[in-house]
Amino acid sequence: MSMGRLLAKLVLNSIAVTVLCLPAVNSWAAPSLRPGKWEMSTQTQIVGIAQPMPPLHMTECLSPTQARDPVKTATDRFRRSVAPGQQCNISHRAESGRSVTWSVTCTGSQPLTSRGRVTFDNSSAYHGSMSSEIMSPIGPVKMMQSFQGRRLGACSR
């Protein structure tokens, strides 16, 4: 596997952890996210690589059902994105005002540890950051991610 493909795979796995954690931590935080069309952006910097990766932008429609049970939604997505045999657990979570912090540990084919913080600006916006260390065939890879999301409006039909 080329270095570029390996790094892309590691970043995607780390983003999957973000996808798992963001809606899940929201279920513990006071504000809830509103259903509708959401734009989410993630910027990743791999430690030791001077050039940052291009930002990842996604637009998604969050249904009322997904908004009512964001943990199930995130867990379903995460399970589809994780390599077979990977086991991940949230080992820490804490709330402080509108912010939530967490730590995730994954074991299996690509062990990783991750710590993050998300702040809910209101029910239509959030921002946060996450640091991760992933064990890869080339050794440990450390990355920093910043992310944000904002509700754009109602979902189009």
C-alpha positions as a printed NumPy array, in Angstrom:
array([[  0.   ,   0.   ,   0.   ],
       [  1.403,   3.414,  -0.944],
       [  2.097,   6.022,   1.737],
       [ -0.661,   8.265,   0.324],
       [ -3.257,   5.476,   0.457],
       [ -2.19 ,   4.497,   3.967],
       [ -2.483,   8.068,   5.242],
       [ -5.858,   8.486,   3.53 ],
       [ -7.099,   5.292,   5.203],
       [ -5.841,   6.465,   8.61 ],
       [ -7.552,   9.841,   8.213],
       [-10.819,   8.187,   7.174],
       [-10.687,   5.927,  10.239],
       [-10.073,   8.942,  12.455],
       [-12.963,  10.806,  10.827],
       [-15.126,   7.742,  11.497],
       [-14.327,   8.167,  15.198],
       [-15.444,  11.799,  14.904],
       [-18.67 ,  10.688,  13.252],
       [-19.185,   8.197,  16.077],
       [-18.492,  10.691,  18.828],
       [-20.143,  13.919,  17.709],
       [-23.745,  12.802,  17.681],
       [-23.134,  10.578,  20.683],
       [-21.701,  13.348,  22.826],
       [-24.602,  15.523,  21.768],
       [-26.931,  13.13 ,  23.565],
       [-25.12 ,  14.023,  26.812],
       [-24.976,  17.779,  26.203],
       [-27.747,  20.215,  27.107],
       [-28.486,  21.583,  23.594],
       [-29.771,  19.233,  20.925],
       [-29.139,  19.511,  17.214],
       [-32.095,  20.39 ,  15.006],
       [-33.135,  18.141,  12.151],
       [-32.457,  19.516,   8.677],
       [-29.675,  19.97 ,   6.159],
       [-26.25 ,  20.199,   7.819],
       [-22.852,  21.175,   6.464],
       [-19.905,  19.609,   8.284],
       [-16.217,  20.368,   7.709],
       [-13.107,  18.643,   9.033],
       [ -9.522,  19.901,   8.67 ],
       [ -6.794,  17.317,   9.355],
       [ -3.112,  17.936,  10.045],
       [ -0.81 ,  14.923,  10.285],
       [  2.099,  15.597,  12.624],
       [  5.386,  15.539,  10.724],
       [  3.849,  16.366,   7.356],
       [  4.204,  20.041,   6.476],
       [  1.374,  20.284,   3.975],
       [ -2.094,  20.024,   5.532],
       [ -4.585,  17.707,   3.945],
       [ -7.422,  19.382,   2.047],
       [-10.492,  19.991,   4.212],
       [-13.28 ,  17.432,   4.034],
       [-16.722,  18.977,   3.518],
       [-19.937,  16.985,   3.789],
       [-23.575,  17.966,   3.529],
       [-26.161,  15.703,   5.076],
       [-29.847,  15.72 ,   5.891],
       [-30.463,  14.886,   9.552],
       [-33.983,  13.46 ,   9.828],
       [-36.212,  13.932,  12.89 ],
       [-35.654,  10.236,  13.702],
       [-31.874,  10.66 ,  13.537],
       [-32.146,  13.791,  15.675],
       [-34.177,  11.873,  18.284],
       [-31.6  ,   9.04 ,  18.452],
       [-28.229,  10.427,  17.325],
       [-26.324,   7.702,  19.194],
       [-27.928,   4.952,  17.096],
       [-27.358,   6.95 ,  13.9  ],
       [-23.684,   7.499,  14.69 ],
       [-23.148,   3.923,  15.853],
       [-24.675,   2.514,  12.653],
       [-22.422,   4.734,  10.5  ],
       [-19.369,   3.906,  12.544],
       [-19.951,   0.148,  12.298],
       [-20.134,   0.418,   8.502],
       [-16.839,   2.344,   8.348],
       [-14.651,   0.372,  10.771],
       [-12.503,  -2.536,   9.669],
       [-13.742,  -5.991,  10.742],
       [-12.466,  -6.921,  14.184],
       [-12.022,  -3.308,  15.323],
       [-13.413,  -2.661,  18.832],
       [-13.889,   0.942,  20.003],
       [-15.003,   2.235,  23.392],
       [-15.605,   5.681,  24.793],
       [-13.368,   5.585,  27.852],
       [-14.096,   9.087,  29.171],
       [-16.766,  11.731,  28.71 ],
       [-17.485,  14.901,  30.623],
       [-19.753,  17.915,  30.226],
       [-18.979,  21.499,  31.13 ],
       [-21.531,  24.083,  30.086],
       [-22.075,  23.728,  26.335],
       [-18.913,  21.635,  25.824],
       [-18.308,  17.915,  25.981],
       [-14.935,  16.141,  26.115],
       [-14.297,  12.478,  25.373],
       [-11.612,   9.857,  24.897],
       [-11.931,   6.852,  22.599],
       [ -9.734,   3.771,  22.474],
       [ -9.924,   1.28 ,  19.621],
       [ -8.241,  -2.099,  19.495],
       [ -7.971,  -4.505,  16.617],
       [ -6.455,  -4.179,  13.173],
       [ -5.622,  -0.455,  13.595],
       [ -5.408,   0.465,  17.281],
       [ -5.964,   4.129,  18.026],
       [ -6.488,   6.535,  20.87 ],
       [ -8.34 ,   9.786,  20.446],
       [ -9.307,  12.724,  22.632],
       [-11.729,  15.423,  21.614],
       [-13.825,  18.38 ,  22.619],
       [-16.967,  19.745,  20.992],
       [-18.763,  22.959,  21.877],
       [-22.384,  23.437,  20.871],
       [-22.755,  27.092,  19.945],
       [-26.528,  26.591,  19.714],
       [-28.912,  23.974,  18.257],
       [-27.747,  24.898,  14.737],
       [-23.947,  24.995,  15.082],
       [-21.02 ,  23.263,  16.774],
       [-17.216,  23.314,  16.589],
       [-14.443,  21.259,  18.115],
       [-11.108,  19.533,  17.854],
       [ -9.685,  16.069,  18.236],
       [ -6.193,  14.606,  18.527],
       [ -5.526,  10.998,  17.579],
       [ -2.686,   8.518,  17.506],
       [ -3.103,   5.552,  15.203],
       [ -0.799,   2.543,  15.101],
       [ -0.069,   1.831,  11.46 ],
       [  2.278,  -0.5  ,   9.565],
       [  4.743,   2.426,   9.357],
       [  4.536,   3.145,  13.095],
       [  2.472,   5.584,  15.153],
       [  0.774,   8.391,  13.213],
       [ -0.384,  11.451,  15.139],
       [ -3.003,  13.791,  13.761],
       [ -4.93 ,  16.836,  14.838],
       [ -8.391,  17.614,  13.525],
       [-10.619,  20.632,  13.827],
       [-14.239,  20.376,  12.82 ],
       [-17.405,  22.389,  12.659],
       [-20.982,  21.918,  11.657],
       [-23.864,  24.212,  10.915],
       [-27.47 ,  23.747,   9.998],
       [-28.241,  25.171,   6.567],
       [-32.025,  24.88 ,   6.727],
       [-34.703,  22.37 ,   5.876],
       [-33.856,  19.257,   3.876],
       [-34.76 ,  19.385,   0.189],
       [-37.221,  16.85 ,  -1.018]])
